[in-house]
Structure formats: structure tokens, C-alpha cells
Amino acid sequence: MSLADKIFIDMCEDILENGISSEGQEVRPRWEDGTPAHTIKKFGVVNRYDLSKEFPILTLRKIPFKSAIDEILWIWQKKSNNIKDLNSHIWDAWADENGSIGKAYGYQLGIKHKYKEGEFDQVDRVLYDLKHNPYSRRIITNIYNHQDLNEMNLYPCAYSVTFNVTENKLNAILNQRSQDILVANGWNVVQYAILIHMFAQVSNLEAGELVHVIADAHIYDRHIPIIKKLIKRKSYPAPKLIINPDIKDFYAFKVEDFKLEGYKYGEPIKNIPVAI
């Protein structure tokens, strides 16, 4: 069993057994038929993934590896807020007629800020610090900009990353205000594990630990039977992540520079209902 599978199973079992239901409360999300989308949740879930030991991708079901990387590059490398720069259609529901999701995600990372060392956007500041001051305790990104929330079509879910170098390993804490466990957990873990590997490689560091902090970890009511079946499936060993070693520039990475060796997985889950 892969570590990612074990963490996922333990988390789901805890939410199902000890979580709190929103039944009887007024909730914002709705199913496509207009029915309120209730959840069962746990507050303050913390999961730790040691990237030096294995790559944390679920084997219980297939995670679309290439699409997950494409989205993280869209946000962190292209710093885009337009779905026309993205190959998948996962953001279509939040885009306007021009393809924009508003002043969210990549838009926030691309805003330049003044520092005593110069003017940087948030991504370039991380790259600068990892090169010039890797043991700083101030290497942080944050895209939850209250000034621009009214111009975001979706408030950021994964909103802040704290990077920390210990010895020669790059670690990171991902803070997420809310997560749909079935739809997004495996996806987000893969993305931010890849992001750490990317920053580590171009900074002559090793990938260390990803700590994933989820304030509201929830399972939607219509996902409960799916989750119960999923966590009973057969699990496989974690695959090996292969990254093109020639890439030394963060902005030179492409989706095809990443591959998984020996990725075995269960059947994909199709037609998962998504609450909006």
C-alpha cells in the first residue's frame, strides 16, 4: 500500500466516523438539480507526506497526473487566470465569457511587490530566496487577497504555502481553507508535491516533506457511498517520479518533463457529481 493511500483511507474513515454533518444548516453549495449539497466534515486535518521516500499519488483510483501538472503550471508558472491557457475544463464553471476566473489564483501570484532587494512577484521571490537566502523563515506565498476577493469568481481554496529548507531539503506547508475530499484531495497533493520537486530541482535542493493543512476537510453527502467503496479497494505500491534532470529554470518546465514509472491504479471513478 502506498503512503498516500494509507493517509487517504485513514482520513476518510475518520471523517465518516467522527465528522460533523451540515444537515439542518443553511449551506451555499448546490447540486445541479438545486438541492442543497450537505457535507460531513472534520476541522483541522493535517497530513504529512515525505517526498524523499515516495511520490504521494493515490493508487486506489487513477489521478490524472498530466492534467494536475498542467493546472499547477497554469497557476504558478504561467500565473494565468484565464482558462484559455489551461488544457482541461475543470475551471469552466467559474469562468466568464472571456475565459477569466477574475483576480484569483495565478493573477495573485503574478502581482509584483516591492522589497529591499528589488521588485518581485510571489513566485520569483520564492526563487530568489531559495537561491540567495534558503534558510530564511520568511519564504511564504499567499493568494487570499481580501482587497480582490470581490473580483474573484471563486475564493482560493489552497491559498498559502510556507517553504522551509532544513539541511538540504525543501519542505512546504500547504494551507487550504476547504477541500472536497473525493474530488480534490488526491489532485491537490500531487500538484503541490510536484511544485516542491520543481522548486527543489532548480534550487539545487532535495524534495523534503509536504505538510497539508486542511481547515474544512469534507465529504459531500452524495459522495459518501463512493468514498466507502473507494477506500475498500486494492492498493498498489507508489510509483517512481521521473523528472527531466536537464531543467534548471523553473519557467522551462513542461508537462512532458514529468512521468511516473510503475503507476498501477484502480478504475477511475466517472461522473462524480460536483457541487457548485
PyMOL commands that set and color helices and strands:
alter all, ss='L'
color gray80, all
select helices_A, chain A and resi 3-18+65-76+83-85+92-94+106-109+122-132+146-151+181-202+221-230+250-252+255-257
alter helices_A, ss='H'
color red, helices_A
select strands_A, chain A and resi 20-21+39-50+113-115+118-120+139-142+158-166+169-180+206-220+240-243+258-261
alter strands_A, ss='S'
color yellow, strands_A
deselect
rebuild
show_as cartoon
